[in-house]
Amino acid sequence: MTESPPGPPPEQIPGEPPIARSASSVPADRDGKPHAAGWERDTLERLMFATLEEQRTTRRWRNFFRLAWLALILFLLWAAIHRGSASTDKSLPHTAVIEIKGEIASGADASAEFIVAAMRAAFEDEGAKAVVLLVNSPGGSPVQAGIIYDEIRRLKAKYKKPVYAVVEESCASAAYYIAAASDRIFVDKASIVGSIGVLMDGFGFTGLMDKLGVERRLMTAGENKGFLDPFSPQTDKQRAFAQTMLDQIHRQFIEAVRAGRGARLKESPELFSGLFWTGQQAVDLGLADQLGNLDFVAREIVKAEELVDYTRRDNVAERLAKKFGAAVGEGAMRALKAIPAVR
């Protein structure tokens, strides 16, 4: 006997009892229990509410992090604005402190622009009994150091206030150039002091280029225009010219040290050779006066323990503005480079 193929459920005959349907014809859940009517709608509603809740949570965290960053930026701006306000009344007796830290160069924190501005403010304040240069620098530009040196001597003569240099880890090369203008130099016994010399460094790749078979094609207008080019050979005449220039700057450095230190120097052939010494050796050679730190100088020498920092620095807002300006400039240059060139 053949079975008829499955088809739609038979219609109910009037007057007859309802036809029972198999449970398998109603959608069931994992446990095999039939779903209630409208289960699809309930499932979609649950999914929709779960998605909305997840979006709300994500939005809350995003707003939280935005507010946190905003609070951090505002705090940094507040800290930058109120930096150096150790004394509310600068007319009261205090020791003015100016930091000279890191490389001495144009555009750096230890630039002539910043240090000279800080010194002028310190000398002009009646409450500043003395100016202390807190030095921790390996050196840098002799031009920047010379500007600061000359300004220290001018301000000392004008305002009749003493200037002391206090060395932390190092006071070498251009940093010592500046310190030599002070009235007295205080060091730690392990500080690095000296390095009275001038250098010009670079690299030459001519031999390597010959081995690699690379030809340098440099065109100049002027016989010596490219004599510092690392890919071009250097002649004896060019080397002698550079050495003459370095020797002249070295003599300027030596004269500044002698003018500042005077008879305290115990001169020897090595003193101006570019060597550096410990703080204790510097005292013995007359490059420094005695051992001492900032608190010692303020308390025992200046007799004004209150310290006021006059150091000029880029605050956070200025640094952000500079970075923003650099980014805008870079974007503009890229846009200009993208314009097709007329040939």
Beta strands, then each sheet from edge to edge (+ up, - down):
strand 1: 94-101
strand 2: 128-137
strand 3: 163-172
strand 4: 184-187
strand 5: 192-194
strand 6: 276-278
strand 7: 290-291
strand 8: 307-309
sheet 1: 6+ 5- 3- 2- 1- 8-
sheet 2: 6+ 5- 3- 4- 7-
end
